[in-house]
Amino acid sequence: MVNIGYLKGIKCPKCGESSSFTIDAETTFWFTDDDYEINYDPTFTNDTHIYCRCGHEGTVGEFKEDK
């Protein structure tokens, strides 16, 4: 699989996974007392923490294929 969206260039250096990760991304929410909505797309940088389903974790920069 070749990622062309959010995960473009990201691949687990341990197992080669490239289709799904848990990423501690940031976003902005609009909160009311009883509800919320997402206002912006999530963002992350090379320093953002990332986890692969194989158990390997690190930063997004460490998971980039073209370091």
C-alpha positions as CSV (number, residue, x, y, z in Angstrom):
1,M,0.0,0.0,0.0
2,V,1.2,3.5,-0.9
3,N,0.0,6.2,1.5
4,I,-1.0,9.4,-0.2
5,G,-2.9,11.2,2.6
6,Y,-2.2,11.7,6.3
7,L,0.2,8.7,6.4
8,K,2.2,9.6,3.3
9,G,5.8,8.4,3.9
10,I,5.1,6.8,7.2
11,K,6.1,3.1,7.8
12,C,6.9,1.1,11.0
13,P,10.6,0.6,11.0
14,K,10.1,-2.7,12.9
15,C,7.4,-4.6,11.0
16,G,6.8,-2.5,7.9
17,E,3.2,-1.6,8.7
18,S,2.0,1.4,6.7
19,S,-1.8,1.4,6.8
20,S,-2.8,2.3,10.4
21,F,-1.2,3.7,13.5
22,T,-2.2,5.4,16.8
23,I,-0.8,9.0,16.6
24,D,-1.1,11.5,19.5
25,A,-2.3,14.2,17.0
26,E,-3.6,17.6,18.0
27,T,-6.9,19.1,16.9
28,T,-9.3,21.8,18.0
29,F,-12.8,21.2,19.4
30,W,-15.8,23.4,20.0
31,F,-17.2,22.4,23.4
32,T,-20.6,23.2,25.0
33,D,-21.8,21.9,28.3
34,D,-23.3,18.7,26.8
35,D,-21.7,18.2,23.4
36,Y,-18.6,18.9,21.3
37,E,-17.6,19.1,17.6
38,I,-14.3,18.9,15.8
39,N,-13.4,22.1,14.1
40,Y,-10.1,21.3,12.4
41,D,-8.3,18.4,10.8
42,P,-5.9,16.7,13.2
43,T,-2.2,17.7,12.9
44,F,1.1,16.1,13.9
45,T,4.8,16.9,13.5
46,N,8.0,14.8,13.3
47,D,8.1,15.0,17.1
48,T,4.6,13.6,17.7
49,H,4.4,10.2,19.4
50,I,3.3,7.3,17.2
51,Y,2.4,3.6,18.0
52,C,2.2,0.6,15.7
53,R,0.0,-2.4,16.3
54,C,3.2,-4.5,16.5
55,G,4.0,-2.7,19.7
56,H,6.8,-0.5,18.3
57,E,6.5,3.2,19.2
58,G,8.5,6.3,18.7
59,T,8.1,9.6,16.9
60,V,6.6,10.3,13.5
61,G,10.0,11.4,12.3
62,E,11.5,8.0,13.2
63,F,8.7,6.2,11.3
64,K,9.3,8.3,8.1
65,E,10.6,6.2,5.2
66,D,12.6,9.1,3.7
67,K,14.6,10.2,6.8
